[in-house]
Amino acid sequence: QQDVDISMMLTARRTLVGQRRTQKNTIRGLLKAYGIRIQTSGSQLFIKQVSIKINELPLTCQLSIKALIKAYEVVDQ
């Protein structure tokens, strides 16, 4: 039973880490289409950089990126 518990915990963690990476790369890719590049950084700095850079974008794009940032923050917790 303990092996199953550990396996489940590791699988859940692996899934969350993968989702976090995918979300971060998606945000980077969307910003790259507008010529905006975000430096490699930890989660909090990444969110701060993105929040500053998206002010240059049209409102619809800003709202889309903000929604992705919120999802990223939830997975990052």
Disulfide bonds with the S-S distance in Angstrom:
none
